[in-house]
């Protein structure tokens, strides 16, 4: 059984973690498979990515048995398996949607937080579990979590390993949408994927890049970046289509370039 499943529907690439017997705990095969899948997502015909987990959970984090068997240092494992993946997700100039159908813990939560748009079921459990085994959050959690929650709540989650339900995650801003069941989650993911793959992908990729830069930039730097990037967006075929469709009073047909 493949630990990563990929399926292209229209212009959306669906990626599924597929170790349901372990709540999709991450082993080496899965992590390198995810890196390969996100390289596929760079292809020009892909305009949206949806990441989900098989079975009753999204991802329970690192498979500790697999880690112990490999005998790599933590630094080696993080730098070869996790950090490249997080960079792929966050730097991909396309929307990445995450469906959280159950537990998202440890590095599994880090991967979910690296995505751009998260939909969770009400019963989902988002947990920073690292502290329970004497470790610190990695795979970008100490970057994304305080930006989403603020430093006080981020520290609370990381130091207490408290469980955040899907409902609470929506209230806190950790997820964008909360739904009642897995069936509704799948419907919602398809709905939003269909929406995202039809918007001007080039513009969205630029927006994603500038927002990520904004946390470590001055106002002047961001104003300069906006001006430079607006020139690129303004010379795109999607801009010309947007203006034409507005003047012609019709719905635009964007192609992502």
Buried (B, 14 or more C-beta within 10 A) or exposed (E): EEBBBBEEEEBBBBBBBBBBEBBBBBBBBBBBBBBEBBEEBEEEEBBBBBBBBBBEBBBBBBBEEBBEEEEBEEEEBBEBBBBBBBBBBBBBBBBBBBBBBBBBBBBBBBBBBBBBBBBBBBBBBBBBBBBEEEEEBBBBBBBBBBBBBEEEBBBEBBEEBEBBBBBBBBEBEBBBBBBEEBEBBBEBBBEBBBEBBBBBBBBBBBBBBBEBEBEEBEEEEBEEBBEEBEEEBEEBEBBEBBEEBEEEEEEBEBBBE
